[in-house]
Amino acid sequence: MLRILSGGLEIFSGLLLVALMLITGVDVIGRYLFDTPLSGAFEMTELLLGALVFAALPLVSQAGGHVEVDLLATVLPERIGVYLLWLAAGITAVALLFFAWQLYGLGLRQAEDGTRSISLRIPFAPIAFFAAASCFVAAIFGFVRAARK
């Protein structure tokens, strides 16, 4: 199940990245060659970049790609290093679950208020819900990674 979810996030992240490149390319070519920039390109870029960050967050947690300072792990016995790994996974999971909870609440408020982007009128609630789910999945992936070590 986690492997399927991970693969889906990898594909989705790649599609978001391609969309960002296409929008930027069309906007730059339109702006400088035809004096007609892509309408809403800045807003689309902002939203897609935010979605890309949250789409990649669980993948980074799964791969252990977060910045880690292991000054103590190199001088302490290996047994204690395992406990430190679990402690770090627990603290990270608590932080990610807090973010998920806050983003879910934000999504509910945005859905209730009908909050949308300024120029393209894209609703914000689905993005907030996606970010909340992504933080939740990242917390799970972090624990799974700790359990494998």
VENSULLIN-V699651 format. One record per helix or strand of 3 or more residues. SS is the DSSP state (A for helix, B for strand). FROM is the first residue (numbers start at 1). LEN is the number of residues. If there is no record, write none. Layout:
SS/FROM/LEN  SS/FROM/LEN
//
This chain:
A/2/32  A/41/23  A/78/36  A/125/24
//
